[in-house]
Amino acid sequence: MSTKTKRMSAEEKRKVITGLYHTSKDVYTEKEIVSLATKAGVNANSIIDINQSLCDDNLVDTEKIG
């Protein structure tokens, strides 16, 4: 038996990452959000791009510190 996982669409990835932000309402570094999203099943290669699109749509706020 082969266990194939269903690939997530871009919209599903956006919902998962947005859900990570909204459930805890904590501040995350880019490295932390990549780690959390990977554990939630999102492909690590697309997390940065999806996170940037969330920022562009004003769903996530970013600030550079330092």
C-alpha positions in Angstrom: 0.0 0.0 0.0 1.2 3.4 -0.9 0.4 6.3 1.3 0.3 9.4 -0.9 -0.4 12.7 0.7 -2.6 15.3 -1.0 -0.7 18.4 -2.1 -1.9 21.6 -0.6 -3.0 24.5 -2.9 -1.6 27.9 -2.4 -4.9 29.0 -0.7 -4.7 26.1 1.7 -1.1 27.0 2.6 -2.2 30.6 3.2 -4.9 29.5 5.5 -2.6 27.2 7.5 0.1 30.0 7.9 -2.6 32.6 8.8 -4.0 30.2 11.3 -0.6 29.8 13.0 -0.5 33.6 13.5 -4.0 33.9 14.7 -4.1 31.0 17.2 -1.2 32.2 19.3 -1.0 35.9 18.4 2.7 35.8 19.2 5.6 37.5 17.4 7.7 35.2 15.2 11.0 35.4 13.4 11.1 34.2 9.9 13.0 31.1 11.0 10.3 30.3 13.6 7.4 30.6 11.2 9.1 28.4 8.7 9.6 25.7 11.4 6.0 25.9 12.6 4.5 25.9 9.1 6.7 22.9 8.1 5.4 21.0 11.1 1.8 21.9 10.0 2.4 20.3 6.6 3.4 23.2 4.4 6.3 22.7 2.0 9.3 24.6 3.3 10.2 26.0 -0.1 7.0 28.0 -0.4 6.6 29.3 3.1 8.6 32.5 2.6 6.7 33.4 -0.6 3.3 32.7 1.0 4.3 34.7 4.1 5.4 37.6 1.9 2.0 37.5 0.0 0.2 37.6 3.4 2.3 40.7 4.2 1.5 42.3 0.9 -2.3 41.7 1.5 -2.0 43.3 4.9 -3.0 40.1 6.7 0.3 39.9 8.5 2.4 42.8 9.8 6.2 42.8 9.6 8.9 45.0 11.1 12.6 44.9 10.8 14.3 45.2 14.2 17.9 46.2 14.6 
